[in-house]
Amino acid sequence: MLHSLAHRWNVRTRREFFSQAGSGLAAIALASMLGEDTRLQAAIPVDPLAPKKPHHTPKAKSVIWLFMEGGPSHVDLFDPKPKLAELAGQPMPASFGRPITAMGTGNNSLMPSKRTFKQYGESGIWVSDWYPHIAQHVDKMTVIRSCWANGLNHVGSVCQMNTGSILAGRPSMGAWVTYGLGSANRNLPTFVILLDDKEPVGGPKNWSSGFLPATYQGTQFRQGDTPILHLKSPAGTTDRQQRSKLDFLKELNERYAAQDPSDSELEARIGAYELAYQMQSAGPEAVDLSKETEATKKLYGLDDPETAAFGTNCLLARRLVERGVRFVELYAGSGSGWDAHTHIEENHSKRCRASDKPIAGLLTDLQSRGLLSETLVVWGGEFGRTPFNEKGDGRDHNPWGFTMWMAGGGVKAGQTIGTTDEIGLRAVERPCHVHDIHASILWLLGIDHVSLTYLHNGRAERPTITDGALIRELFA
């Protein structure tokens, strides 16, 4: 029997025989596992953007992330600190610990907020007079006052809030979501980036697919009347000619791709060509705001030059999630616009005016259309700002304790989670790290951050690296 098998397998020694026999048994076992385990089947994608089954029943279908780049001051917006007024102008007490900040060692004096805080809604959540429109929606949101991160500067911190790491190279949250769930609309990108001004620090690395296949990276829409460029075919080109050209390009690309299956860039290009073709019909309608009523445009502040840019992006975000886009990230003040090392009153007044009405309009519009319950809205920056002044009238970077809030999409509304210390420097009660925030967002989308893995360099990588715990108080 052994001799017959050895002859059939063309082996000459007992060692070779048992080696090949073991491989065969492993192959049989793998085939059986693939037949029983849908997760293992999903690891061998035929169509990388095909819809995938979530790990558990999701609360949210999509995410709109409102990224206030540059670091909004939590102690001037959502986290009032009477102690700062009491200690105004004094050096920070040693009991709070002296941090090493981006611009020095925190030797400057404590600076109270000049804003007026009030409690709003049935929940009584505190909001300053910088955000009067958002304040009307506190009963829809959970305010997390005890967020913390690892980076001191903008490049590393914006990167960590997007990818989980202060070092570039890992996949962004939108890429992980696209990888984990696939596409819900094959005529539009699954992960979209909207900017109101300049590129954020770090640029496209913040919406990169990292070591995931390039298919999962974000798609940046442009500002102005044509967010998606080159949607129209060249003059004189018929749809049949365009289809024929793309089919020929696909055939050529697939030939080259077959020579190196590990190269995901070419596979992504094939997918991008096909998506571009599909978007020629769906794209113009999705970004055509002329279909919206004047009342809706006014709700988002499109009639005011101060709010028009970000308001347009907020309205566009609603139209995209309405059409099945899973992850839309909007930068407000892109290019570190909230970075108020000096003149914080002037800086934040401008940034709040630009974002307050559009965000409130977005929450109102989502709710009126029945979309808020299935759309997770996230607000925050890469960090907060210090309770002590810098250069007399500004605040330094503060990653040790800051505020974010979430609304809709399965979030328990009308509550606050965690606290910072008496001066707003550090998270002290229920600290929530960036990885915890990411894990919780994924959970609301039906994804277990520990189970969502991708084999890279021999290691099963996951969105939260080796950390992250669910913020269970967040969930309704």
C-alpha positions in Angstrom: 0.0 0.0 0.0 2.7 2.5 1.0 4.8 1.4 -1.9 1.9 2.0 -4.3 1.2 5.5 -2.9 5.0 6.3 -2.9 5.2 5.3 -6.6 2.1 7.4 -7.4 3.4 10.5 -5.6 6.9 10.0 -7.1 8.7 10.0 -3.7 11.8 8.0 -2.9 12.2 8.1 0.9 9.9 7.5 4.0 10.5 11.2 5.0 9.2 12.5 1.6 6.2 10.1 1.8 5.1 11.3 5.2 5.7 14.9 4.3 3.5 14.7 1.3 0.9 12.6 3.2 0.8 15.3 5.9 0.3 18.0 3.3 -2.5 16.1 1.8 -4.2 15.6 5.1 -3.8 19.3 5.8 -5.3 20.1 2.4 -8.3 17.9 3.2 -8.8 19.5 6.6 -8.5 23.0 5.0 -11.1 22.1 2.4 -13.4 20.9 5.1 -12.9 24.1 7.2 -13.5 26.3 4.2 -16.8 24.5 3.6 -17.9 25.1 7.2 -16.4 28.5 8.2 -17.7 31.5 6.3 -15.0 33.7 7.8 -12.3 31.6 6.1 -14.2 31.7 2.9 -14.2 35.5 3.1 -10.5 35.5 3.5 -10.2 34.3 -0.2 -12.1 37.1 -2.0 -13.4 36.7 -5.5 -14.8 40.2 -5.5 -13.1 42.4 -2.8 -16.0 44.8 -2.6 -18.8 42.2 -2.5 -21.0 42.8 0.6 -19.9 40.7 3.5 -21.8 39.4 6.5 -21.2 41.4 9.7 -20.0 39.6 12.9 -23.2 40.6 14.7 -26.4 42.6 14.0 -25.3 46.2 13.2 -26.9 49.3 14.7 -25.5 51.6 12.0 -25.2 51.2 8.3 -22.8 54.1 7.7 -20.6 56.7 9.4 -20.3 60.4 8.9 -17.1 61.5 10.7 -16.9 65.3 11.3 -13.1 65.8 11.8 -12.2 69.2 13.4 -8.6 69.2 12.3 -6.1 71.1 14.5 -7.6 70.4 17.9 -10.7 72.1 19.2 -10.6 73.3 22.8 -12.8 71.1 24.9 -12.6 73.5 27.9 -14.1 76.2 25.7 -16.8 74.0 24.0 -18.2 71.0 25.9 -16.2 70.6 29.2 -16.7 73.7 31.5 -14.1 74.1 34.2 -15.0 76.6 37.0 -11.6 75.8 38.7 -9.9 77.6 35.8 -11.6 80.8 36.7 -10.7 80.3 40.3 -7.0 79.8 39.5 -6.8 82.3 36.6 -3.3 83.6 36.0 -1.7 81.3 38.5 0.9 78.6 37.6 -0.5 75.2 37.3 -0.5 73.4 40.7 2.1 70.7 40.9 -0.6 68.2 41.9 -1.8 68.1 38.3 1.7 67.1 37.0 3.6 69.2 34.5 3.2 67.8 30.9 5.7 68.0 28.1 3.7 69.8 25.4 4.3 70.3 21.7 5.6 73.8 22.3 7.3 73.4 25.7 6.9 72.2 29.2 3.6 73.9 30.2 5.1 76.6 32.3 2.5 79.2 31.4 -0.3 80.3 33.7 -3.8 78.8 33.8 -6.3 80.5 31.5 -10.1 80.4 32.1 -12.5 80.2 29.2 -14.1 83.4 28.1 -17.2 81.5 26.8 -20.6 81.3 28.5 -21.8 77.7 29.2 -25.4 76.6 29.5 -27.2 73.3 30.0 -29.4 72.2 27.2 -32.2 69.7 26.5 -33.7 67.2 28.9 -30.2 65.8 29.4 -28.8 69.0 30.7 -25.5 68.6 28.7 -23.3 71.7 28.9 -22.4 73.5 25.7 -20.7 76.9 25.2 -22.1 79.8 23.3 -19.7 79.0 20.5 -22.0 76.2 19.4 -25.6 77.5 19.8 -27.1 75.4 17.0 -25.4 72.1 17.9 -26.5 72.8 21.5 -30.2 72.2 20.4 -29.3 68.6 19.6 -27.6 67.4 22.8 -30.5 65.0 23.5 -29.5 63.1 20.3 -25.8 62.6 21.4 -23.4 61.0 23.8 -20.6 63.4 24.8 -17.3 61.6 25.7 -15.3 63.9 27.9 -12.5 61.5 28.7 -10.8 60.8 25.4 -7.0 60.5 25.2 -4.4 59.8 22.6 -0.6 59.4 22.2 0.6 62.0 19.8 1.8 65.5 20.7 2.0 66.9 17.2 -0.6 67.2 14.4 0.9 64.7 11.9 1.1 61.8 14.4 -2.2 62.6 16.1 -4.3 63.1 12.9 -2.7 59.8 11.7 -3.6 58.0 15.0 -7.2 59.3 15.0 -7.6 57.9 11.5 -5.5 54.7 11.6 -4.9 53.9 15.3 -1.1 54.6 15.1 0.9 57.8 15.3 3.1 56.3 12.6 1.9 56.3 9.0 1.4 53.1 7.1 -1.6 51.4 8.7 -5.1 51.2 7.1 -7.5 54.0 8.0 -10.8 53.3 9.7 -12.7 53.8 6.5 -10.5 51.2 4.7 -11.1 48.7 7.5 -14.8 49.2 7.3 -14.7 48.7 3.5 -12.6 45.6 3.9 -14.9 44.2 6.6 -18.3 45.0 5.1 -17.7 45.5 1.4 -19.7 47.9 -0.8 -23.4 48.7 -0.5 -23.5 50.6 -3.8 -21.3 49.5 -6.6 -21.9 52.8 -8.5 -20.3 55.0 -5.9 -17.1 54.7 -3.7 -17.6 53.0 -0.4 -15.3 55.4 1.5 -15.3 59.1 0.6 -13.2 62.1 1.8 -14.5 65.7 1.8 -12.3 68.7 2.5 -13.4 72.3 3.1 -10.0 73.9 2.4 -6.5 72.5 2.3 -5.4 68.9 2.7 -5.1 67.8 6.3 -1.5 67.2 7.6 -0.3 63.9 6.4 -2.5 64.2 3.3 -3.8 61.0 1.6 -2.0 58.8 4.2 -4.9 59.5 6.5 -7.4 57.7 4.2 -4.9 55.1 2.9 -5.5 51.4 2.7 -2.1 50.8 4.3 -1.2 47.1 4.0 -4.7 46.2 2.9 -5.3 45.9 -0.8 -5.4 49.3 -2.5 -9.1 48.7 -3.4 -10.1 49.7 0.1 -8.5 53.2 0.2 -10.7 56.4 0.4 -11.7 58.5 -2.6 -11.3 62.2 -2.2 -14.0 64.4 -3.7 -13.0 67.8 -4.9 -14.4 71.2 -3.8 -16.7 73.3 -5.9 -19.4 72.4 -8.4 -17.7 69.3 -9.7 -16.7 67.1 -6.7 -16.0 64.2 -9.0 -13.8 65.1 -12.0 -14.0 63.7 -15.5 -17.4 62.0 -15.2 -18.3 62.8 -18.8 -16.8 60.9 -21.7 -14.8 62.9 -24.3 -17.0 64.6 -26.9 -18.0 62.2 -29.7 -17.4 59.0 -27.6 -20.4 56.8 -27.4 -21.3 54.6 -24.4 -20.6 51.5 -26.4 -17.1 52.8 -27.4 -16.4 53.7 -23.7 -17.5 50.2 -22.6 -15.4 48.5 -25.2 -12.3 50.5 -24.3 -12.7 49.7 -20.6 -13.2 46.0 -21.4 -10.0 45.9 -23.4 -8.1 47.7 -20.7 -9.4 45.3 -18.1 -8.3 42.3 -20.3 -4.8 43.8 -20.6 -4.6 44.6 -16.9 -5.8 41.1 -15.9 -3.0 39.6 -18.0 -0.4 41.6 -16.1 -2.1 41.0 -12.8 -2.0 37.2 -13.3 1.9 37.4 -13.5 2.0 38.8 -9.9 -1.1 38.0 -7.9 0.4 39.7 -4.8 0.3 43.1 -6.4 -3.0 44.7 -5.3 -2.3 48.0 -7.0 -3.2 46.6 -10.5 -6.3 44.9 -9.1 -7.3 48.2 -7.5 -6.8 50.0 -10.9 -9.1 47.5 -12.6 -11.7 48.1 -10.0 -11.2 51.9 -10.2 -11.8 51.9 -14.0 -15.0 49.9 -13.6 -16.2 52.1 -10.7 -15.4 55.2 -12.8 -17.6 53.9 -15.6 -20.5 53.1 -13.2 -20.1 56.6 -11.6 -20.6 58.2 -15.0 -24.3 57.5 -14.6 -24.7 57.5 -10.8 -22.1 60.1 -9.8 -23.6 63.3 -11.3 -27.0 62.6 -9.7 -25.4 61.9 -6.3 -23.5 65.2 -6.1 -26.1 67.4 -7.8 -27.3 69.7 -5.0 -29.6 71.6 -7.4 -32.2 68.9 -6.7 -32.4 70.0 -3.1 -35.0 72.5 -1.9 -34.0 76.0 -1.0 -35.2 75.3 2.6 -32.8 72.4 2.8 -29.9 74.4 1.4 -30.6 77.1 4.0 -30.8 74.5 6.8 -27.2 73.7 6.0 -26.1 77.3 5.7 -25.5 77.3 2.0 -26.9 80.8 1.8 -24.1 82.2 4.0 -20.5 82.5 2.8 -19.1 81.6 6.3 -21.0 78.3 6.4 -21.4 77.5 2.7 -18.2 75.4 2.2 -18.7 73.0 5.2 -22.4 73.1 4.8 -22.1 71.9 1.2 -20.0 69.0 2.4 -22.5 68.1 5.2 -25.3 68.1 2.7 -23.3 66.0 0.2 -22.5 63.6 3.1 -26.2 63.1 3.7 -26.8 62.4 0.0 -24.0 59.9 -0.1 -25.0 57.8 2.9 -28.6 58.0 1.6 -27.2 56.2 -1.5 -25.3 53.5 0.4 -21.8 55.0 0.9 -20.6 53.4 4.1 -18.0 55.9 5.4 -17.8 59.6 4.8 -15.1 61.7 6.5 -15.5 65.5 6.4 -12.6 67.8 7.5 -13.6 71.1 9.0 -10.8 73.5 9.1 -8.6 71.1 7.1 -4.9 72.1 7.3 -4.9 72.4 11.1 -7.4 75.2 11.1 -8.4 74.8 14.8 -4.7 75.0 15.9 -5.0 78.0 18.2 -1.6 78.6 19.8 -2.5 82.3 19.7 -5.7 84.3 19.3 -8.0 81.4 20.3 -11.0 83.7 20.5 -10.6 84.8 16.9 -9.6 81.3 15.7 -12.3 79.3 17.3 -15.0 81.9 16.7 -14.4 81.6 13.0 -14.2 77.8 13.1 -17.4 77.4 15.2 -19.3 79.8 12.9 -18.3 77.8 9.9 -19.3 74.4 11.4 -22.1 75.0 13.9 -25.1 75.5 11.6 -24.1 72.9 9.0 -23.7 70.2 11.7 -27.0 71.1 13.3 -28.6 71.1 9.9 -27.1 67.6 9.2 -28.5 66.2 12.4 -31.9 67.7 11.7 -32.0 66.5 8.1 -30.9 63.0 9.0 -33.6 62.7 11.6 -36.3 64.1 9.5 -35.5 61.5 6.7 -35.3 58.6 9.1 -31.6 58.2 8.5 -30.2 59.2 11.9 -31.0 55.9 13.5 -28.8 54.1 11.0 -26.1 56.7 10.5 -23.4 57.2 13.1 -22.3 60.8 13.3 -18.9 61.3 15.0 -17.5 64.8 16.0 -14.0 65.5 17.2 -10.4 66.5 16.5 -7.1 64.7 16.9 -6.8 66.1 20.5 -8.0 69.0 22.7 -6.2 72.0 24.0 -4.4 72.8 27.3 -6.0 74.7 30.3 -2.9 76.9 30.5 -2.2 79.6 28.0 0.4 79.8 25.3 1.8 83.2 24.3 -0.9 84.8 26.4 -4.0 84.2 24.4 -3.8 80.7 22.9 -3.7 77.1 24.1 -1.2 74.2 23.3 -2.0 70.7 22.2 -3.7 68.4 24.7 -3.8 64.6 24.0 -4.2 63.6 27.7 -7.9 64.6 28.0 -10.4 65.9 25.4 -13.9 65.7 24.1 -15.6 63.8 21.3 -19.3 63.2 20.7 -21.4 60.7 18.7 -25.0 60.7 17.7 -27.4 58.3 15.9 -26.5 54.8 14.7 -27.2 52.9 17.9 -25.7 55.5 20.3 -27.4 56.0 23.7 -28.6 59.6 23.5 -28.5 62.4 26.0 -25.6 61.4 28.2 -22.0 62.2 29.0 -19.3 59.6 29.6 -16.1 60.2 31.6 -14.5 63.3 33.0 -11.3 65.2 32.9 -9.7 66.6 36.1 -10.7 70.0 37.6 -8.7 72.0 35.0 -9.4 69.8 32.0 -5.8 68.5 31.5 -6.2 64.8 31.9 -8.9 62.1 31.6 -9.5 60.8 35.1 -12.9 59.0 35.1 -13.6 56.4 32.4 -10.6 57.2 30.1 -11.3 56.3 26.5 -8.3 55.8 24.2 -8.5 56.2 20.5 -8.5 52.4 20.1 -11.5 52.2 22.3 -13.3 54.8 20.2 -12.4 52.8 17.0 -13.5 49.5 18.5 -16.8 51.0 19.5 -17.5 52.6 16.1 -16.8 49.2 14.4 -19.1 47.5 16.9 -21.9 49.8 16.0 -21.4 48.8 12.4 -21.6 45.1 13.2 -17.8 44.5 13.3 -15.8 42.9 16.2 -12.5 44.7 16.1 -10.7 41.6 17.4 -12.2 39.3 14.8 -11.5 41.6 11.8 -8.0 40.6 10.8 -5.7 40.7 7.8 -2.6 38.6 7.5 0.4 40.9 6.9 4.1 39.9 7.2 3.1 36.8 9.1 0.9 38.6 11.6 -2.9 38.7 11.9 -3.3 42.5 12.0 -6.5 44.1 13.2 -7.8 47.7 13.3 -6.9 48.4 17.0 -3.5 46.7 16.8 -3.2 44.9 20.2 -5.4 47.2 22.2 -8.9 48.6 22.4 -12.0 47.9 24.5 -15.6 48.7 23.8 -17.1 51.8 25.4 -20.3 49.8 26.4 -22.0 52.9 28.0 -22.1 54.3 24.5 -24.5 51.8 23.2 -28.3 52.1 23.4 
